[in-house]
């Protein structure tokens, strides 16, 4: 289901785009891996195109192997993938939505990855959506239809295998054609059954931008610093022993050959003595032997302090690139509670803007399933972003707002119905 080929015969039950019927496959020529595609009728030149396939592969590698980047993606995905709520307009009682519950349960079952998995559906798809959006910079998937024209599943598509070409419509407006590159050739994707949602795309580059796009180089420096720290600490933790042996004096009447032999024998005996010492043993020698250790001077903390500041600078640079604060990734750099709350509120506003992309995608998916199932009602999606740590503050704000409305009612400035409407409105804006 997930990840299976999505290009089969077109089924009835969902409108097919004019683009899919009239388009013909162009044969571009690649200049390099991930380079621009060129043809007689279309030309695309994407900025910063230094291997799109390799860059996305690098971002996935960084996510899987570097703790701070893995933590940043984990935080973004879990914060954005808040509980999903489906609702209908003009359905205050919720009875109409209850009637649609069998169709939603059927959709969840069709989106389940395997029969062995006891989970799936829209919640799991939401996690996959945000993970692909932040790591790859885009999300792509296509509807799978069965023989009856009903929704059979959703096939996720690897964005690395998508290529883009410009097209000019009958009205003179410029758009994009999206192709799926496979071993058997290229296939033009139908916008009626395929969805491509980029993150931070622009007019020159429709592929979107990964949240890791600006931290690749600095993450390499951070890992190199950790490697240097490990080597330095290992050398400092296991100091080498330097044994100083005074050269013996030459005896009266001793030949040079005998003197050299005696000195070498004394040196070899001392080396043998120290090579056989166990960690719990002690060395006993004459006063002509001095034992020293090779390592950093004790009592100096400047080296460790320098390592900490250097690593902290790199961590803060990575956090800036991923739009998170260090305290959100488990680093305690003496952030005040007021600043931490302000930063968290700022991130929550950013999350709402990103959730708009998922909201449009999920509404398209759910309503396509309902339409193919013969249901004419349109369902809307929203994310429940209520935060537990703000319950007390929200309660106080609502209590003060209600007291103001009650005071207005007591003074006769508003009627009882107007007071009730204002209080209900404040409750609904939570």
Secondary structure, DSSP 8 states (H G I E B T S, - for coil): -TTS-------TTS---HHHHH--------SSTT---B-SS-B---TT-S-HHHHHHHHHHHHHH-HHHHHHHHHHHHHHS--EEEE-TT-SS-HHHHHTHHHHHHHHHHT-S-TT-S--HHHHHHHHHHHHHHHHSEEEEEEEE-TTS-EEEEEE--GGGEEEEEEE-TTS-EEEEEEEEETTEEEE--TTTEEEEESS--SS-TT---TTTTSHHHHHHHHHHHHHHHHHHHHHHS-EEEEEE------TT--HHHHHHHHHHHHHHHHHHHHT--TT------TTEEEEEES--TT--HHHHHHHHHHHHHHHHHHHHTT--GGGGT--S---HHHHHHHHHHHHHHHHHHHHHHHHHHHHHHHHHHHHTT-----EEEE----GGGHHHHHHHHHHHHHHHHHHHHTTSS-HHHHHHHHHHHHHT-
